[in-house]
Amino acid sequence: MKKAIAASFLLAGGIVGNRRHTLYQMDHDKYTPELSTRAGAYYGTKGYKEGTIGNVAHHAIGTLIVIFGSFGEDDVGTLFNSQRMKNLYPKPINSPESEEFNLLEYKYWKTKHDAGGVMASMFPPFVRKLIEYGVFFKEYSWVIRVEKWIFDKFGK
């Protein structure tokens, strides 16, 4: 039983490592994915300044890739690479345009009825906003604050 658990952790670690490597390759223009995919959504949101809708979306999509890979992606890259979404990416995350961004994504997922659509449509726009601020926006992120506290406390 212990060997099976250890093997599972090794396998999961390898998968996560491969996915992180793919993200690195996209961020450094060494790999261009099919733009209709989740990886295409990640690729389409790269390069935006910290604090913008595009930057926060980029980090959120990257996290989804690491966790889920392509499971439930439902051609989401088509939405994220649309001109309407691209016009929103340079705007600040705390601007009114972020409401439009969240609403567009929510409406997209409400039309999907497989696993990805069911999971993603469980998060209405106001919940998406809380996740963006709490997890992916450095100025307010509790995750980043906890990481900083741990590093300050134990990292030296």
N, C-alpha and C positions, 0 to 999 in steps of 0.2 A: 504493500500500500504506500509506504514512504517513497519507494522508487517511482511509483506512478505520479505521485504529487510532485516530486522533484523534476521528473520529466515534463510534466505540465507547465511548471514554472519556467523551465528552460525553453520550451517551445513558445510560450507566450512572450518571453523576453526576446527571443529571436524575431518573432513577428513584429513586436513593437519596435525593435531596433531597425528592422527593414523599412517599416513605415516612416520612422523618423529620418532615415537616410534618404528616402524618396522625397520627403518634404525639403530636406536640405538641398537636394539636387534641383528641385523646382525653384527654390529661393535664389539659387545661384545660376539659373539659366542653363543647367546641364541636362534638364529633362523637361519636355513640354508634353503635358498629358492631353488626352482628348478633352476638349473644352466643355462638353456636355456632362462630364462626370463630376463627382465631389472633388476629385483632385483638380479638375479644370476650374472649379469654383475657387479653390485655394490659390491656384495659379493666377486667376483673374483678379484676386484681391491683394496681390503682393505689391509692396513698394509704397504703400501709403503711410503718411506720417503718424506717429503715435498720437492717440487721442481722436483719430478720425474713424468714421464708420467703416471704411475699408480696412484699416489696421485691426480694429476689434473683430470684424468679420473674419479676417485672415487667421487670427489666432483661434477663434472659435471653430472654424472649419478644420484647421490643423489638428485640434484636439479630437474632433469627431473622426478624422482619418486615423489617428493613432488608436482610438478605441474601437471603432467599427469597421475600418477599412472602407470597402465599397458597399457593404451591406446597407440596403435601404436608401441608396443615393438617389434613385428615381430621376436621373437626368437633371439634377439640381444645378449643375453647372450652366445649363441653358439660362436659367433665371439669373444666376450671379454674373454671367457674362453679357446680359442684356444691357442695352444702352441706358435704359431707365435706371437700373441699379448702379451702373458705372458713374452716372451723374451724381449719385448720392455719396459715393465712397470718399471724396475729398472733404466732405462736410464734417464738422465736429460731432462726436458721439452725443454730446449734450445739446445738439441743435434740433429744431423741429423736424428736420429731414430724417432723423433717426426713427421717428414715429412712422413715417412713410415706409422706410426700409423694413421695419419689423412687421408692419401690416402686409406689405407685399409678400414677404417670406411666409407669413402665417397663411395668407390666402392661397399661396402656391401649395403648401402642404395639405390644406383642407381638401384639395381636389385629388389627392393621392390616397389610395385605399389599400396599399400594401403595408408592410411593417414600418418602412421609413415614414410614410405619410401618417400612419396611426401614431407613432411615437412623436414625430415633430409637431403634429397638430395639437398635441396635448399642452403646448406652451403658447398661450395667447400673447399678443404683443406686449402687454405690461410685464409679464413674466420674463419674456425675452430681454426686456430692458433691464430688469433686476439682475439677470444672469450676466449681461454685458458689463454692467457697472461692477458687480461684485466679484466677477471672475476674470474678465478679460481687459478691463480698463485700469491701467496702473494707478491712476490718481485715487480710485476708490476701492481697488481690489482687496478683499479680505485675504485671498490666497497669497497675494504678493506681500501683504503685511505680515502674515504668519511666517512666510518664508524668510522675510527680513528679520523678524524676531528670532527665529531659530538660528539663523546665521550669526546674528549679533550675540546671541547667548552661548552658542556652542561651536561656532565656526572658526574661532581663532585658536 
